[in-house]
């Protein structure tokens, strides 16, 4: 390659060249040089250096004019900002690309064409020299041009990229971050296009974008070129891969969510003025994932290698924000951009901040949650950019989607709600940057939430909710500095996988009770026997529901296994390698009957609370095949995903014979106690479990005392009875004697003892009693964990060394 003044090939570039080629291009060069040898595919290309930008200003004689345009600008005046921005861009567009620079660009493009073919298609991307810093990086400040072919189109795209240094959002960004407009330059990256218009593309983060949980790779993807995801025009597919066990050779795709993917961006029809266009995605493709499992795992491999490289280079953990593209002609996966993640990696981890809604009201719209916060205010629907000047600070911005041009106003909003977009779209990225909550992909928010309507935006789980009215909320703050851990394990009760990453940040010793019922009820919704025997379902509407929910899966049974495995694996991964105790299903017959198709497989019982539930179902012909599906899901989590911290627990096991039959049934389905470290616990919630604890200890590895059912059966009080509510008290001396006998019996037999009922969460004195008894673990509702941890520490200090 000949010596040039203004061109730097990726093969000649490293991350140290940010001042010369900007963050995007420096990172591409670094990866091209250092990681292609590891099998990571990076398209070839070159940078037009920042020196070329200064050459353009000098040759056009416009530097002083630009300085005058920017002089005294108040970026809060949106109309004035737009006027000055256009004037600055026009100066650069009129100056054009000087001939000495164009000759070098043309020569480099010719070399790229020698490698890839005549008039090869390239992406022309801006890379500001002060952009993509580890502490500040808004999405899409400057322009990108795709499917550029031939000299005229390339020259035009280059001058437009240079002019985009003065987009309204870029000007506002520099003022906000106190960058001097004339100490920032712009480099341009010219890179061979990946034909993702014929396949798919998307974004990868090497952590969870909402909680900062560091042990996952979060991948989003949609059909076509990647601009639609970034711009929030589509709701993409989502995938989570668990890093620790992936590194050990497992296939831990712990969560998958199919997006609606309504449109895709493809190449234009050949008209140089129509470089790209959007087309509708066929209905059958919308229902399918845009990536296979093998491709998801390959992208995770790329992402982990990139994160490892940059972490090693910087000497500290460096989570990354990565763009990928799949070539539809070759089937190959490429990385087309990588930069440091700039929000979660900057958060303080020594303070735990939890937003709590004090009241609830009608839910107006739902979508994907961004920001882990709550905000309230008046809705302001903004149909397009022309309405932005009327937006008032403190209002909630409601829009179809947002673009980088909206950023000067977005930073004044209390919250943001958009119809379209996933958790890596523009609105989501900027909301995280600004520290405000957002609900994206909310469907018809602009129609439902009228301007002036008072609303509350709650983003404290994976699902973002918009409530009617201004609702009260508060923020709990806890310092985690120098917090001791008690000898007694303090664990959590957790049902909702969506809360797992967030709750894992609370100091804990693992999960003492994860309930399958919530996952089955919320995510699967179908009675497992209806999936095994759909021919027994007579109602056509119910059959249609079955077909709609299970479409896209290899079989109806696979639907149950995969969805259940995803829910459980998300919880097991969030707390890995700490123990996660998952209780096999414990619906009552009336609850099972409420599942889709359930009425065809359940009988009516006068008292389901002490009827056909728990262990007795698992080996009975009426549910044996359903239990087999549960076992297949648990085996998948442990054996395929490598999450061997998963401990299984059997509920409501009335007799020793039932225990033996359940363990035999589990063995038939590949879950052998002791094999691959598998532990099986039993709920200790029936007086017979306590009376025969020595014998039950021969069958099971541990006991989890279910104080709710144990109280019910010790006192003979139906725990659902309103009439007898005052009689139901876990602190009754008889109940406490039963708990004491259970703890001592487990200890006598060298078995784990824990308690997972409501009592310690409600009554700190009950927790104190358990510590004095010498219980191994107490499992609590998440909102009680820190309060009871402090109580346990206090009790242990009073007791002294034991």
Secondary structure, 3 states (H helix, E strand, C coil): CCCCCCEEEHHHCCHHHHHHHHHHHHHHHHHHHHCHHHCCCCCCEEEECHHHHHHHHHHHCCHHHHHHHHCCCCCCCHHHHHHHHHHHHHHHHHHCCCHHHHHHHHHHHHHHHHHHCCCCCEEEEEEECCCCECCECCCCCCCEEEEECHHHHHHHHHHHHHHHHHCHHHHHHHHHCCCCHHHCCEEEEEEECCCHHHCEEEEEECCCCCCCCCCEEEEEEEEECCHHHHHCCCCCEEEEEEHHHHHCCCCCEEEEECCCCCEEEEECCCCCCCCEEEEECCHHHHCCCCCCHHHHHHHHHHHHHHHHHHHHHHCCCCCEEEEEEECCCCCCEEEEEEEECCCHHHCCCCEEEEEEECCCCCEEEEEEEECCCEEEEEEEECCCHHHHHHCCCCCEEEECCCCHHHHHHHCCCCEEEECCCCCCCHHHHHHHHHCCEEEECCCCHHHHCCCCCEEEEECCCCEEEEEECCCCEEEEEEECCCCCCCCCEEEEEECCHHHHHHHCCCCCCCEEEEEHHHHHHHHHCECHHHHHCHHHCCCHHHHHHHHHHHCCCCCHHHHHHHHHHHHHHHHHHHCCCCCEEEECCCCCHHHHHCCECHHHCCCCCCCHHHCCCCHHHHCCCCCHHHHHHHHHHHHHHHHHCCCCCEEEEECCCCCHHHHHHHHHHHHHCCCCCCHHHCCEEEEECCHHHHHCHHHHHHHCCEEEECHHHHHHHHHCCCCCCCCCHHHCCCCCHHHHHHHHHHHHHHHHCCCEEEECCCHHHHCHHHHHHHHHHCCCEEEEEHHHHHHHHHHHHHHHHHHCCC
